[in-house]
Amino acid sequence: MQLDVTTRRLPRVQRAHLPPHEVVEPAHQSTVPRWLAGARTGRGHVLVLLIADTLGAVCAVALALWWTRANPVTDQVGGYLWIFVPFVIILLASRSMYRRRLNRTFVDEAEPVQTAIALATFATLSVVLWSEPTSNRPSVLLLHMWMCAALVIPAVRFIGSLVQRWSRRRYGDAAPTVIIGSGPVAQQLITRMRQLPEYGLRPVGVLDITPPTDDEVLDVPYYGPVANLALVAGTTAAEEVIVAPSAMDDEQLALVAHRAQQLGLRVRVVPRLIDAMGGGARVEHLAGMPLVVLDHVDPRSWQFAAKHMSDRIAAAIGLLLISPLFLTLALLVKLSSPGPVFFAQDRVGRDGKPFGCLKFRSMRPVDPSDEVFELKDGAAPGGVEGVDRRTPIGKIMRKTSMDELPQLINVVRGEMSLVGPRPERPEFVELFAIQVRRYGERHRVKAGMTGWAQVHGLRGQTSIADRAEFDNYYIENWSVLLDWKILVLTVFAVLRPTED
């Protein structure tokens, strides 16, 4: 198969020679300011991060020198501190901190950034001690620099991530992306790009050897076979290509990927074994032949046993710390309307076993005249179902998720974890197990107070299929760091209430 690899920018007269179904109209003109778009792409992205980290390191050194300005050691060895700046940049580069990745958050960067800062500080100390062996206790000066850098550099990166998220919300600042292939996987890719704009990808076209149905591409233009890749890349200003499984054989798909790279596009490939690939997968080579090694997470392993034990200890400590708030809410619930303080509802946990999931009661008793609630097709139950019976304190608790605090008792009992798939009612579990692919696999682990789906906005009456996908991702990629990341992101998720 021969692909067109002509220049990316082609005049309209050349496009006129394409068959009618292959004519590519110009892509929607982005309103993104040029400086923002430049910072997003390739070298611009690296340059912006380099400048930000350099400024952060310079500020850290300057603050440390100002902090110890009255110390004689500052005059003696203060000039050597500036070697910290190139050290930290080199170490950040060695941790791949200047490589573009999808949705790298501030939480993801915490460990590699702090490690680079610590190692750069020790390297600077080594230079100081080697150059000025008689210097008078430079450790105080270096300690101050370390403390300043540990605060300033992450702060600069955090501000940068906020600017990036703002630009994506305000201007739709995302990389135009062409999808090679069609079918369910392409449909899922398009859905995720639109559902999660923070990942910075925007679908602008689909190429495949067979025309997809309208449902498969979700209003994304179909631009004909892959021979039009160069033309489509030029007219849509594409920056990324995602190669998905399709009717084309592997040799054709590999050729498409190489052509895309020759056009200067970043190429991402969806593996055919999509359900078996986890975040820990790695590539090894057998005499030049790539082999993907699939790591396995065992929910019955000692690591999960340790997780459950630490969850119970943390929940017990948490209950003790928030006991004044807990008792205050209990009193307000009792005074708000007749009924018990806690609302216990049967939910399905690990291995399909039901348990009583606790919440602060947030609603008045059911009135016989209330309308019967009907669940939307494909959505999970949750939020306000039917007539709004929330009490005044109930509205506040549900907006802030404080009604979920009694589930700390479930964690102490060993019925739940702090992090895991959110539990569902037995009647819905039976229905979803029939309707939703891989839904039952989420019951491999204990249910959680918060989860990977919830921090991605899947709260309330949202797609149950999406929830199952996110929950299974969490299980198959579980780690202590992922749990910590979810707990931190939960704070931000709670600040975005889903109920009126």
Residue pairs with C-beta under 8 A, 6 or more apart in sequence:
1 226
1 227
1 252
1 255
2 227
3 226
3 227
3 229
3 230
3 255
3 256
3 259
4 227
4 228
4 229
4 230
4 231
5 229
5 230
5 259
5 262
5 263
6 230
6 231
7 230
7 234
8 230
8 233
8 234
8 263
8 264
9 234
10 231
10 234
10 235
14 231
15 23
15 24
15 231
15 235
16 23
18 24
18 224
18 228
18 231
19 224
21 211
21 222
21 224
22 223
22 224
22 225
22 228
24 205
24 221
24 223
24 228
24 231
24 232
24 235
24 236
25 221
25 235
26 235
26 236
27 176
27 204
27 205
27 235
27 236
27 237
30 37
30 171
30 172
30 173
31 171
31 172
32 167
32 171
32 172
32 173
33 171
36 167
36 171
36 173
37 173
38 44
39 45
39 47
39 48
40 173
40 175
40 200
41 175
41 239
42 100
45 98
45 100
46 98
48 160
49 97
49 98
49 157
49 160
50 89
50 98
52 156
52 157
52 160
53 88
53 89
53 92
53 97
53 153
53 156
53 157
54 85
54 89
55 156
56 149
56 152
56 153
56 155
56 156
56 157
57 84
57 85
57 88
57 89
57 149
57 152
57 153
58 85
59 148
59 152
60 84
60 145
60 148
60 149
60 151
60 152
60 153
61 81
61 82
61 84
61 85
61 145
61 148
61 149
63 144
63 148
63 152
64 81
64 141
64 144
64 145
64 147
64 148
65 74
65 78
65 81
65 141
67 144
67 148
68 74
68 78
68 140
68 141
68 144
71 140
71 141
72 136
73 135
73 136
73 137
73 138
73 140
73 141
74 141
76 132
76 135
76 136
76 138
77 128
77 131
77 132
77 135
77 138
77 141
78 141
80 124
80 127
80 128
80 131
80 132
81 124
81 128
81 141
81 142
81 145
83 123
83 124
83 127
84 120
84 121
84 123
84 124
84 145
84 149
87 119
87 120
87 123
87 124
88 116
88 117
88 120
88 149
88 153
91 115
91 116
91 119
91 120
92 98
92 112
92 113
92 116
94 116
95 112
95 113
95 115
95 116
96 112
97 109
97 112
97 113
97 116
100 266
102 199
102 200
102 201
103 196
103 198
103 199
103 200
105 161
105 485
105 489
106 154
106 157
106 158
106 161
107 484
107 485
107 488
107 489
108 485
109 154
109 157
110 154
111 481
113 153
113 154
113 157
114 150
114 154
117 146
117 149
117 150
117 153
118 146
120 149
121 142
121 145
121 146
121 149
124 142
124 145
125 138
125 139
125 142
128 135
128 138
128 142
129 135
129 138
132 138
164 173
164 200
165 198
167 173
168 174
168 197
168 198
168 200
169 197
172 197
172 202
173 200
174 193
174 197
174 199
174 200
174 201
174 202
175 200
175 201
175 202
175 239
175 240
175 266
176 202
176 204
176 236
176 237
176 238
176 239
176 240
177 193
177 201
177 202
177 203
177 204
177 238
177 239
177 240
177 241
177 242
178 204
178 205
178 206
178 207
178 229
178 232
178 233
178 236
178 238
178 240
178 241
178 242
178 265
179 186
179 189
179 190
179 203
179 205
179 206
179 207
179 220
179 241
179 242
179 244
180 206
180 207
180 208
180 226
180 229
180 241
180 242
180 243
180 244
180 246
180 253
180 256
181 206
181 207
181 208
181 243
181 244
181 245
181 246
181 248
181 253
181 270
182 206
182 208
182 210
182 211
182 212
182 216
182 217
182 222
182 244
182 246
183 212
183 216
183 244
183 245
183 246
184 216
185 244
185 245
185 270
185 274
186 206
186 208
186 212
186 216
186 217
186 244
186 246
187 215
187 216
187 217
187 218
189 203
189 242
189 244
189 270
190 203
190 217
190 218
190 220
191 218
192 199
193 199
193 201
193 202
193 203
194 203
194 218
195 457
195 466
196 456
201 240
201 242
203 220
204 220
204 221
204 236
204 238
205 220
205 221
205 222
205 223
205 232
205 236
205 238
206 212
206 217
206 220
206 221
206 222
206 223
207 222
207 223
207 224
207 225
207 226
207 228
207 229
207 232
208 222
208 225
208 226
208 246
208 247
208 248
209 225
209 226
209 246
209 247
209 248
210 247
211 222
212 222
223 232
226 248
226 252
226 256
229 241
229 256
229 259
229 260
229 263
230 259
230 263
232 238
233 241
233 260
233 263
233 265
238 265
239 265
239 266
240 265
240 266
240 267
240 268
241 256
241 257
241 260
241 265
241 266
241 267
241 268
242 267
242 268
242 269
242 270
243 253
243 256
243 257
243 260
243 267
243 268
243 269
243 270
244 270
245 270
245 272
245 274
246 253
248 256
253 269
257 267
257 269
260 267
261 267
271 277
271 292
273 294
275 438
276 294
277 292
277 294
278 294
278 295
278 297
278 476
278 477
279 476
279 477
280 295
280 297
280 477
281 292
281 293
281 294
281 295
282 292
282 293
282 295
283 290
283 291
283 292
283 293
284 290
284 291
284 293
285 291
297 475
297 476
297 477
297 478
298 304
299 444
299 445
299 475
304 445
304 478
307 417
307 480
307 483
308 414
308 417
308 446
311 411
311 417
311 418
311 419
312 411
312 412
312 414
314 411
314 418
315 408
315 409
315 411
315 412
315 418
316 412
318 408
319 326
319 408
319 409
319 412
322 405
325 402
325 405
326 405
329 360
329 393
329 397
329 402
329 405
330 341
330 360
332 393
333 341
333 360
333 361
333 362
333 391
333 393
333 394
334 341
336 391
336 392
336 393
336 394
337 364
337 365
337 391
338 364
338 365
339 361
339 364
339 365
340 361
341 360
341 361
342 358
342 359
342 360
342 361
342 406
343 358
343 359
343 360
343 361
343 362
343 363
344 356
344 357
344 358
344 359
345 356
345 357
345 359
345 425
346 354
346 355
346 356
346 357
346 425
346 426
347 354
347 355
347 356
347 357
347 423
347 424
347 425
347 426
347 447
348 354
348 423
348 424
348 425
348 426
348 429
348 443
348 447
349 355
349 415
349 416
349 423
349 443
349 446
349 447
350 443
350 444
350 445
350 446
350 447
351 443
352 429
352 440
352 443
354 426
355 410
355 415
355 416
355 423
356 410
356 415
357 407
357 410
357 415
357 416
357 423
357 447
358 406
358 407
358 409
358 410
359 403
359 404
359 406
359 407
360 394
360 397
360 402
360 403
360 405
360 406
361 394
362 390
362 391
362 393
362 394
362 395
362 397
362 398
362 403
363 389
363 390
363 391
363 394
364 389
364 390
364 391
365 389
366 389
367 387
367 389
370 386
370 387
370 389
371 386
371 387
372 386
373 385
373 386
375 381
375 385
375 428
375 461
376 461
378 463
378 464
378 465
379 461
379 462
379 463
379 464
380 424
380 428
380 432
380 458
380 460
380 461
380 462
380 463
380 464
380 467
381 424
381 425
381 428
381 461
382 459
382 460
382 461
382 462
383 459
383 460
383 461
383 498
383 499
384 390
384 499
384 500
390 398
394 403
395 499
396 402
397 403
398 497
398 499
399 497
399 499
400 494
400 497
401 494
401 497
404 449
407 416
407 449
408 449
410 416
411 417
411 418
411 449
415 446
415 447
416 423
416 446
416 447
416 448
416 449
417 445
417 446
417 447
417 448
417 449
418 448
418 449
418 450
418 483
418 487
419 448
419 449
419 450
419 451
419 474
419 483
419 486
419 487
420 445
420 446
420 447
420 448
420 451
420 474
421 442
421 443
421 445
421 447
421 448
421 451
421 453
421 467
421 471
421 474
421 475
422 447
422 448
422 450
422 451
422 453
422 454
422 467
423 447
424 432
429 439
432 439
432 464
432 468
433 439
433 440
435 464
436 464
436 465
436 468
437 465
437 468
438 468
438 469
438 472
439 464
439 465
439 468
441 468
441 472
441 475
442 468
442 471
442 472
442 475
444 475
445 475
445 478
450 486
450 487
450 490
450 493
451 470
451 471
451 474
451 486
452 470
452 471
452 473
452 474
452 482
452 486
453 466
453 467
453 470
453 471
453 474
454 490
454 493
455 486
455 489
455 490
455 492
455 493
456 470
457 493
457 496
458 466
458 467
458 470
459 493
459 498
460 498
460 499
474 482
474 486
